[in-house]
Amino acid sequence: MPRATSKPEDLETITARRAALVAELASVDEKLRAAQEAAHDAGRPTLLAALDRIKVAAMDKVDAKAIADAIGKHGGSAVARHLAELRST
């Protein structure tokens, strides 16, 4: 545990330290935003690679968007489970 200094820090030192901490926090916030964005779209390369390996029948934009929205909202596992149920019927 650091020892308390005998003389208090001056206003200029405190202001400079605060500015440095605010800048560091802004940097951390930017890294967090980038990490969240990357995590949000982490499955895209896997899905596109899978789509490249199979033949997809013609579909319109509305159906494609509905499928993509379902994956985005519910996750790939939930959509895959529902598709597996469709195959078994």
WOCORGI-V871013 format. One line per field, one symbol per residue. ss: DSSP state (~ for helix, > for strand, _ for the rest). phi: phi as a letter, one per 20 degrees, with the letter a starting at -180 (. if undefined). psi: psi as a letter, one per 30 degrees, with the letter a starting at -180 (. if undefined). A space follows every 10 residues. Layout:
ss=???
phi=???
psi=???
//
This chain:
ss=__________ ~~~~~~~~~~ ~~~~~~~~~~ ~~~~~~~~~~ ___~~~~~~~ ~~~_______ ~~~~~~~~~~ ~~~~_~~~~~ ~~~~~~~~_
phi=.fffffdffe gfffffffff ffffffffff ffffffffff dfegffffff ffecedfgbe ffffffffff ffednfffff fffffffee
psi=kkkklfklkl eeeeeeeeee eeeeeeeeee eeeeeeeeef gffeeeeeee efflkklkll eeeeeeeeee eeefleeeee eeeeeeef.
//
